[in-house]
Amino acid sequence: MDNSSLHPDTVARLLAPSMGLSGCVHSSMWRDTSQAAYLSEGQRSGWFPATPFCGLSWSLQGSGSQVLPDGSLQALPSPSLVVGPRSGPAQFRSAGPGRIFMVALLPEAFHALTGLDLSRLMDRCVSLDSVLGPEWQALSAEILAARDELHCQEILEAFLLPRWQAHCRQEGPSPHRYRDWMQQLATRAVASGHGASLRQVERRIKQWSGQSLRALRRISRSEAAFFQVRRELEAGELIWSALAQDLGYADQAHLCRETRRVTGFSPEELRQRIDSDEAFWAYRIWV
């Protein structure tokens, strides 16, 4: 079997949150390779793009490492992780078969629920127990003992819903779309610092989201490109130069540079890997 080809016995699922968590949870992902025999090194890997989202991750079975730019492995610090926003692509690799439950949260929501300064978590994976208190640690223990992904989701939502609803009663509803959230974030940063300098506003946005507004806009446009490529492929009319123009890039070369910065790959190589590389399972279920 090819080092990175699709394996028939792996499972990857995208789980949508309940409506009550709109504006808080973007989605959850479940990865199960426990029934997949003879996984190669490439098939035990997972590629993820730059993202503004914060993550919580639980390894119910197995352990793993982050693959550093030089190819070396850095062991993940705990089965329960807080994953900060990422300014660039990241690769992870499991040591063997495993089961992992991950949740992507909008950064401002995660900041509101935890009080964490997300700029300090940028491009980092840290043990949940090291940054969150007893209530979150109790949640973590429950999820690690869960039966399957649906049980994980049930436990997570029972924990988050009352906390998020209490926040919304105080602050008002959050926008549903990522672009709307991004605009609201900028507006709130300005409004909460009347008379503040541009640098102070930018610092506030970075504290709440982990990234600059410019970086958030770049990632938003790249995500829009992922979805547009999928739609145009299904319609049989993908033209990279036209796609670049439609999405507001200066030209096709600009699209290629931005895609490589966010994902680590050119648009065409990324498209091919999503279709045929086991390690790109997260992209396949996302788009």
C-alpha positions in Angstrom: 0.0 0.0 0.0 1.3 3.5 -0.9 2.7 5.5 2.0 0.0 8.1 1.8 -2.9 6.6 -0.2 -6.4 6.4 1.3 -6.9 3.6 3.8 -10.3 1.8 3.6 -10.6 1.2 7.4 -10.0 4.7 8.8 -12.9 6.9 10.0 -13.1 10.7 9.9 -16.3 12.6 10.7 -17.4 16.2 10.9 -20.0 16.8 13.7 -22.2 19.9 13.6 -23.0 21.6 17.0 -26.5 22.3 18.2 -28.0 25.6 17.3 -27.6 26.8 20.9 -23.9 26.9 20.4 -23.9 29.0 17.3 -21.2 31.6 17.5 -19.3 29.4 20.0 -18.5 26.0 18.4 -17.7 25.9 14.7 -17.6 22.1 14.5 -16.2 18.9 16.0 -14.1 16.3 14.3 -13.7 12.6 15.1 -10.7 10.5 13.9 -10.7 6.8 14.5 -7.9 4.5 13.1 -8.4 1.8 15.8 -9.7 -0.7 13.2 -7.1 0.1 10.5 -4.3 -2.4 10.2 -0.9 -1.7 8.8 -1.0 2.1 8.8 2.0 3.6 7.2 3.8 6.6 8.6 2.1 8.8 6.1 -1.3 7.4 6.9 -0.8 8.1 10.6 -0.2 11.7 9.8 -2.7 14.6 9.6 -2.3 18.0 7.9 -4.1 21.1 9.1 -4.1 24.6 7.6 -3.5 27.9 9.4 -6.7 28.8 11.3 -8.1 31.5 13.6 -10.0 28.8 15.5 -9.0 27.5 18.9 -9.1 23.8 19.5 -9.7 21.4 22.3 -8.5 17.9 21.6 -8.8 14.6 23.4 -7.0 11.3 22.6 -9.3 8.6 23.9 -6.8 6.0 22.6 -3.2 6.3 21.4 -0.7 9.1 21.5 0.9 11.4 19.0 3.4 14.1 18.2 3.7 17.3 16.2 5.9 17.0 13.1 8.2 20.0 13.3 9.4 21.8 10.1 12.8 19.9 10.2 10.9 16.6 10.2 11.6 15.8 13.9 8.8 14.8 16.2 7.7 16.7 19.4 5.5 14.6 21.6 2.2 16.1 22.5 2.2 17.0 26.2 -1.1 15.3 27.3 -4.1 13.3 26.0 -6.1 16.5 26.7 -5.0 19.6 24.8 -5.7 23.3 24.3 -4.7 24.2 20.8 -4.2 27.8 20.0 -4.8 29.6 16.6 -2.2 28.8 14.0 -0.4 31.3 11.7 0.7 28.5 9.4 0.1 24.9 8.5 0.8 22.1 11.0 1.3 18.4 10.7 0.7 15.8 13.5 1.4 12.1 13.6 -0.1 9.3 15.8 2.2 6.7 17.2 -0.3 4.0 16.2 -4.0 3.3 15.9 -6.1 5.7 17.9 -9.3 7.6 18.6 -9.3 11.4 18.8 -12.1 13.9 19.4 -11.5 17.6 18.5 -13.6 20.7 18.7 -13.0 24.0 16.9 -14.2 27.1 18.8 -14.4 30.7 17.6 -11.6 32.4 19.4 -13.6 35.3 20.9 -16.0 32.7 22.4 -13.2 30.7 23.8 -11.6 33.8 25.3 -15.0 34.8 26.8 -15.5 31.3 28.4 -12.0 30.9 29.7 -10.4 34.3 30.1 -7.3 33.1 28.3 -5.1 35.6 26.4 -5.1 33.8 23.0 -2.0 35.6 21.8 0.0 33.6 24.3 -1.4 30.3 22.7 -0.5 31.2 19.2 1.0 28.2 17.3 1.0 26.2 20.6 -0.5 22.9 21.9 -0.6 22.9 25.7 -1.9 20.5 28.3 -5.5 21.4 29.2 -4.8 20.9 32.9 -2.0 23.5 32.7 -4.2 26.4 31.6 -7.8 25.6 32.6 -9.4 25.0 36.0 -11.1 22.1 37.8 -14.4 22.4 35.9 -12.7 22.0 32.5 -10.5 19.2 33.9 -13.6 17.3 35.0 -15.0 17.7 31.5 -11.8 16.4 30.1 -11.9 13.3 32.3 -15.5 12.6 31.2 -14.6 12.9 27.5 -11.6 10.7 27.8 -13.9 7.9 29.2 -16.6 8.4 26.5 -17.8 5.5 24.4 -17.7 7.2 21.0 -17.9 10.5 19.1 -21.6 11.0 19.8 -21.0 10.5 23.5 -18.1 13.0 23.4 -20.3 15.5 21.7 -23.1 15.0 24.2 -20.7 15.5 27.2 -19.2 18.6 25.6 -22.5 20.3 24.8 -23.9 19.6 28.2 -20.9 21.5 29.6 -20.8 24.4 27.1 -24.5 25.2 26.6 -25.3 26.7 30.0 -22.1 28.6 30.0 -22.5 30.0 26.5 -26.1 30.9 27.1 -25.2 32.8 30.2 -22.6 34.7 28.2 -25.1 35.5 25.4 -27.6 36.8 27.8 -25.0 39.4 28.9 -23.4 40.2 25.6 -26.1 39.4 23.0 -26.0 36.8 20.2 -22.9 36.2 18.2 -22.9 36.2 14.4 -23.3 32.9 12.6 -20.9 33.4 9.8 -17.1 33.6 10.1 -16.8 36.8 8.1 -19.6 38.4 10.2 -17.8 37.4 13.4 -14.5 38.8 12.1 -16.2 42.2 11.3 -17.9 42.2 14.7 -14.6 41.5 16.4 -13.1 44.6 14.8 -16.1 46.7 15.7 -16.0 45.6 19.3 -12.3 46.2 19.6 -12.8 49.8 18.4 -15.9 50.4 20.5 -14.4 49.1 23.7 -11.4 51.4 23.5 -12.9 54.9 22.7 -10.1 57.2 21.9 -7.6 54.3 21.7 -4.9 54.3 19.1 -4.9 51.9 16.1 -2.1 50.0 17.8 -4.2 49.5 21.0 -7.1 48.3 18.9 -4.9 45.8 17.1 -3.5 44.6 20.4 -7.0 44.0 21.7 -8.0 42.0 18.6 -4.9 39.9 19.0 -5.6 39.2 22.7 -9.2 38.1 21.8 -8.4 36.1 18.7 -4.6 35.3 18.8 -4.0 36.9 15.4 -4.1 40.3 13.6 -7.1 41.3 11.6 -5.1 41.2 8.4 -4.1 37.5 9.1 -7.8 36.7 9.9 -8.9 38.1 6.6 -6.2 36.2 4.7 -7.3 32.9 6.3 -11.0 33.7 5.6 -10.3 34.2 1.9 -8.3 31.0 1.7 -11.1 29.1 3.3 -13.5 30.6 0.8 -11.1 29.4 -2.0 -11.2 25.8 -0.6 -15.0 25.7 -0.9 -15.1 27.4 -4.3 -12.5 24.9 -5.7 -14.8 22.0 -4.6 -17.9 23.6 -6.2 -16.1 24.3 -9.5 -14.6 20.8 -9.7 -18.0 19.3 -9.2 -19.3 21.5 -12.0 -16.2 20.6 -14.2 -15.2 24.2 -14.8 -12.2 25.0 -12.5 -10.0 27.7 -14.0 -7.4 28.9 -11.5 -7.0 32.4 -13.0 -10.7 33.0 -13.0 -11.0 31.7 -9.4 -8.3 34.1 -8.3 -10.1 37.0 -9.8 -13.5 36.0 -8.3 -12.0 35.8 -4.8 -10.2 39.2 -5.0 -6.6 38.0 -5.4 -4.4 40.2 -7.5 -3.7 37.4 -9.9 -3.2 33.6 -10.0 0.4 33.9 -8.5 -1.1 35.8 -5.5 -3.6 33.0 -5.0 -0.7 30.5 -5.1 1.4 32.4 -2.6 -1.5 32.8 -0.1 -2.6 29.2 -0.4 1.0 28.0 0.2 1.3 30.3 3.2 -2.0 28.9 4.8 -1.6 25.2 3.8 2.0 24.6 2.9 1.0 23.6 -0.7 0.2 25.1 -4.0 -3.5 25.1 -5.0 -3.2 22.2 -7.4 -1.0 20.1 -5.2 -3.5 20.7 -2.3 -6.4 19.6 -4.5 -4.7 16.4 -5.5 -3.7 15.5 -1.9 -7.2 16.2 -0.6 -8.5 13.6 -3.1 -5.9 10.9 -2.6 -3.8 11.3 0.5 -5.0 9.8 3.8 -3.1 12.5 5.8 -5.5 15.1 4.4 -8.6 13.6 6.0 -9.4 16.9 7.9 -9.6 18.8 4.6 -11.9 16.2 3.1 -14.5 16.4 5.8 -14.1 20.2 6.2 -14.8 21.0 2.5 
